[in-house]
Amino acid sequence: MTNATLRRLGALAETGPYIAEAPLAIVVAVDKTRFAVSDASRAIQSMLLTAWADGVGSNWVGFGGLEGVKPLLKIPGELDVLAILPFGYPVGVLGRGKKQRKLLGAVAHRERYGQSFE
């Protein structure tokens, strides 16, 4: 993708204007079939995990609201644009510090909702 195309993608993606500064972005388009979103989501997760394992930053931008990407990239109307994945090396060191995670009992339940997992 050219820098001009990346800038236009960044402008089209409401939650990802930083795409304009990425050296690479992958646009994920799917068929309008029953399992397409599920299958593409697994592929996206694999791409993100592989990138991060090699020190390349990425994230999922979109999940709807990306109709304007179709004419830009000449994506056929019968496909949906699911996501844009920008890739690049992070400017700063990531992963430092402790995350503020909820306790397991607040997000996991045993057999019935409301029954603490812990």
C-alpha positions, 0 to 999 in steps of 0.5 A: 500500500502506498503512503497515500492509500494508508493516509486515506485509510486512516481518514476513513477509519474513525477509530484508527487515524494512526493507520496513516502513519503505519508502514503496512496495513492489511484490510480484511474483507469477508464473504457475507456467509454464516461463518465468515466473521468467525473464520476471519476473526481467527485469522486476524487474531493469528496475525496480531499474535504473530506480529506481537511475538516478533516485536511488531505492533498491531491492532484491530481497527473497525468492526463495522463502519468501513464501507468507505474502504470498499471503493478506495480499494475496489473491493466488490460490493458482495464483500464486507470490510471487517477490519483494518490491521495496521502494522509497525514497530512501536515507538516506545517500549510496550508491556511494562507496568501492571494491568488493572485486571478484574478479579476472576470471580468478576468475569467468570461464573460457575455453571450459572451466571452469578455463581462465583468461579472462585 
